[in-house]
Amino acid sequence: MLGLMQDRQLLVSGLIEHAARYHPDVEIVSRTCEGPIVRTNWAEVRSRAAKLANALLSMGIRPGDRVATLAWNTHRHLELYFAVSGIGAVLHTVNPRLFPEQIDYILNHAESRVLFFDVTFAELVSDLQPRLGKVERTVAMTDEAHLPDAPDGTIAYEALIEGETDELVWPQFDERSASSLCYTSGTTGNPKGVLYSHRSTVLHSFTACAADGLGLSSADSVLLVVPLFHVNAWGVPYASAMCGAKLVLPGPNLDGKSLFELAVSEACNFSLGVPTVWLGFFKHIDETPGLDLSRLKLERVVIGGSAAPRAIIERFRRDFGVFVIHAWGMSETSPLATIGNLLPKHRGLSEEEQVDVQVRQGRAICGVELRIRGENGEPLPHDGSQAGDLLVRGPWVASGYFKGEGGDVLDAEGWFATGDVAKIDADGYVQLTDRSKDVIKSGGEWISSIDLENAAVAHPDVAEAAVIGVHHPKWQERPLMIVVPKPGKTPGRDELMAFLSVRVAKWWLPDDIVFAEELPHTATGKLQKTKLREQYGSHALPG
């Protein structure tokens, strides 16, 4: 027997219509690539998205067609989120920080018909244009006064929508239809496309707005630092439309000074970003005497993308009264899979004990299932002590890659192997210990490079640290630590060893520590340990 409920499709267009109808005057604040700050609201975002949708329809864009962007977090990029998906086309956000060869591959593999780009990427687009056989039109996301030198036929965004009407009845179609496309950056070989659906996107948005999720609501002013080209900005644009939150978009200016000023001027109480962003934020505060920190209204900060160092969590709490929500996910999980809120039983704990909980990656959110398995494929208990390969499944978890790249990615029971190694405790909290390919096996035991790195970053003179395994004739592998000191600081090897010795097990201590000016990162801020292994893999350990 079926239930007697209306069968309305879960579509992205429903989110923007809701925001415009019930939160029309809530501000969208955007720093543009041209410089000035532009203030719009949800009603205007809906109006301009409808104009853009009509322009795309006139251009011949049809359901399933890919429309690509090379752009920062601005109001125009936000409008594209709703215009493209709203007419049944697929928004294809491209990471401009990738190598040109990767961008070339991604745009051609996706067969995107139109490319929207910010003026800061005009030279890049011009260089790529001769190789982009499928791109029929290029649109510079600016007005005609700021139209840059670009491929012939490039039109300004404002000119494109100027003559269009905002009268539009969004089409209705199957909620399982594709809504957006993001390519992974953490894989070996060519990037792979993760194709999200309207259904998965809307369900994911409910989680972000749930109290035990990110708790996003109409009471929030959100400084959206995580890029709109990075896994749909962790789903926040859609969730913000769902609940009517204020969005503050920093454009191309992601330095600590710019973010601090925006957070203060727009009374932002909520923000999201990778750890490196917050290191820059703290650096600005430390190097700018006389800042009135009482004007900073931040209450909650979501950190993901890579493990949040304990030192960042502690400083936010100690110096600013900010609660860090540690989250984990990946492109293939839309990305939210676990969220690190405290349980009622944690309220009576000391601050240090609460941080012990916060440094974990959080608990599975409703809809997501997690499992860990051993080296022989056997399920491991969730007892907080045994580490294994982390598997995930759920309604916003990928079932495959675009165009079938990578073949079958699910096992017979529908589990997706994340490539992470983790422990899960009895309360469901996940503790990532490594990537499967990065785990250090010493004498038959596993050493967590992530825990070692976090311990090192807690030292006041350490800006960043990475740990890799290098060959050892007796123990198979031993950890080597590569440290980037803070500017003007010169921590010594013995000093750091002593610091670590009271924070990790003795047999975890690195066999050596070397110092470097910088560490290699991917375009999304993750450590490139493959490059570190190439550079330091033959390092001779003492003794």
Buried (B, 14 or more C-beta within 10 A) or exposed (E): EEEEEEEEBBBBBBBBBBBBEEBBEBBBBBBBBBEEBBEBBBBBBBBBBBBBBBBBBEBEBEEEBBBBBBBBBBBBBBBBBBBBBBBBBBBBBBBBBBEEEBBBBBBBBBBBBBBBBBBBBBEBBBEBBEBBEBBBBBBBBBBEEBBBEBBEEBBBBBBBBEEBEBEBEBEEBEBEBBBBBBBBBBBEEBBBBBBBBBBBBBBBBBBBBBEEBBBBBBEBBBBBBBBBBBBBBBBBBBBBBBBBBBBBBBBBBBBBBBBBBBBBEBBBBBBBBBBBBBBBBBBBBEEEEEBEEEEBBBBBBBBBBBBBBBBBBBBBBEEBEBBBBBBBBBBBBBBBBBBBBEEEEBEEEEEEEBBEBBBBBBBBBEBBEBBBBEEEEEEBEBEBEEBBBBBBBBEBBBEBBBEEBBEEBBEEEEBBBBBBBBBBBEEBBBBBBBBEEBBBEBEEEBBBBBBBBBBBBBBEBBBBBBBBBBEBEEBBBBBBBBBBBBEEEEBEBEEBBEBBEEBBEEEBBBBBBEBBEEBBBBBBBBBBBBEBBEBBEEBEBEE
